[in-house]
Amino acid sequence: MHFDYEPRSDDPAAENDEDGASGIKTTLKVVAVVVGTIALGVVLTPALTGYQPVVSQRLISPGQTYITKEYGDLGANSRGSLVCTYFTGRRFVQRFYWHSRENLFGKANCPLILRD
């Protein structure tokens, strides 16, 4: 006994490409949606909560040139300065601190989260 199989038009097996291109396209769409959702969360979380994560920190040693609008040349001071950059959800902001290795009379590192 011999049965001939002809796929129906609504049968998903009939839509399979030989090279699997439709599966790859579906996977890429899912990955794009996941990445987009994560990126949107990263941007919206600081904007909606007010918590600003640190993006970078830079230590300015005495004698090193680093000029700011608010404080002038930070390297002209006798103490080191710490320049911290935070992301607000819409833009980047900088905060300046005195540097101290022991965390006395200054900060050893930038605070990880800034709340304004």
C-alpha positions as CSV (number, residue, x, y, z in Angstrom):
1,M,0.0,0.0,0.0
2,H,1.4,3.4,-1.0
3,F,0.1,6.8,0.1
4,D,1.1,10.0,-1.6
5,Y,1.4,13.0,0.6
6,E,0.5,16.4,-0.7
7,P,0.8,19.2,1.9
8,R,-2.3,21.4,2.3
9,S,-2.0,25.1,1.8
10,D,-2.5,25.8,5.6
11,D,0.1,23.2,6.6
12,P,3.1,24.8,8.2
13,A,5.3,22.1,6.8
14,A,4.5,23.4,3.3
15,E,6.0,26.8,4.2
16,N,9.4,25.5,5.2
17,D,12.2,26.9,3.1
18,E,15.0,24.6,2.1
19,D,17.7,27.0,3.5
20,G,15.8,27.9,6.7
21,A,15.7,31.6,5.9
22,S,12.3,32.1,7.6
23,G,13.6,30.6,10.9
24,I,16.6,32.9,10.8
25,K,14.3,35.9,10.2
26,T,12.1,35.0,13.1
27,T,15.1,34.6,15.4
28,L,16.5,37.9,14.3
29,K,13.1,39.6,15.0
30,V,13.0,38.1,18.5
31,V,16.5,39.2,19.2
32,A,15.8,42.7,17.9
33,V,12.7,43.0,20.2
34,V,14.7,41.8,23.2
35,V,17.6,44.1,22.6
36,G,15.2,47.0,21.9
37,T,13.3,46.3,25.1
38,I,16.5,46.3,27.2
39,A,17.8,49.5,25.6
40,L,14.4,51.2,26.3
41,G,14.6,50.1,29.9
42,V,18.1,51.4,30.3
43,V,17.1,54.8,28.9
44,L,13.8,55.1,30.8
45,T,14.8,53.7,34.2
46,P,17.0,56.7,35.2
47,A,14.6,59.2,33.7
48,L,11.5,57.8,35.5
49,T,13.1,56.9,38.9
50,G,15.6,59.8,39.3
51,Y,18.4,57.4,40.0
52,Q,21.4,58.2,37.8
53,P,24.0,55.4,37.3
54,V,27.7,56.3,37.0
55,V,29.1,56.0,33.5
56,S,32.7,57.0,34.1
57,Q,35.1,58.4,36.6
58,R,38.3,60.2,36.1
59,L,41.0,61.1,38.6
60,I,42.6,64.5,38.1
61,S,46.0,64.7,39.8
62,P,47.5,68.0,40.9
63,G,49.4,69.6,37.9
64,Q,47.2,67.8,35.4
65,T,45.0,70.2,33.2
66,Y,41.3,69.7,33.3
67,I,39.1,72.8,32.9
68,T,35.5,73.0,33.9
69,K,33.0,75.8,33.6
70,E,32.1,75.7,37.3
71,Y,35.5,75.3,39.0
72,G,38.1,76.3,36.4
73,D,41.3,74.2,36.2
74,L,40.9,71.2,38.6
75,G,44.6,70.4,38.3
76,A,45.6,73.7,39.7
77,N,44.5,72.6,43.2
78,S,46.9,71.0,45.7
79,R,44.6,68.0,46.1
80,G,43.4,65.5,43.5
81,S,39.9,65.8,42.1
82,L,37.4,63.1,41.0
83,V,35.3,63.8,37.9
84,C,32.2,61.6,37.8
85,T,29.9,61.3,34.8
86,Y,26.3,60.1,35.3
87,F,23.5,59.3,32.9
88,T,20.1,60.9,33.6
89,G,18.1,59.2,31.0
90,R,18.2,62.2,28.7
91,R,21.8,63.5,29.0
92,F,25.1,63.1,30.8
93,V,26.0,65.2,33.8
94,Q,29.2,65.6,35.7
95,R,29.8,65.9,39.4
96,F,33.2,66.9,41.0
97,Y,34.6,65.7,44.3
98,W,37.8,66.0,46.2
99,H,39.8,62.8,46.0
100,S,41.0,60.9,49.0
101,R,42.3,57.3,49.0
102,E,41.1,56.7,52.5
103,N,37.6,58.2,51.8
104,L,38.3,60.9,54.4
105,F,37.8,64.6,53.4
106,G,36.9,63.4,49.9
107,K,35.9,60.3,48.0
108,A,38.0,57.4,46.9
109,N,35.5,56.5,44.1
110,C,32.4,58.0,42.5
111,P,29.1,57.0,44.1
112,L,27.6,54.2,41.8
113,I,24.1,55.8,41.9
114,L,23.4,59.5,42.1
115,R,20.0,60.6,43.4
116,D,19.0,64.2,42.4
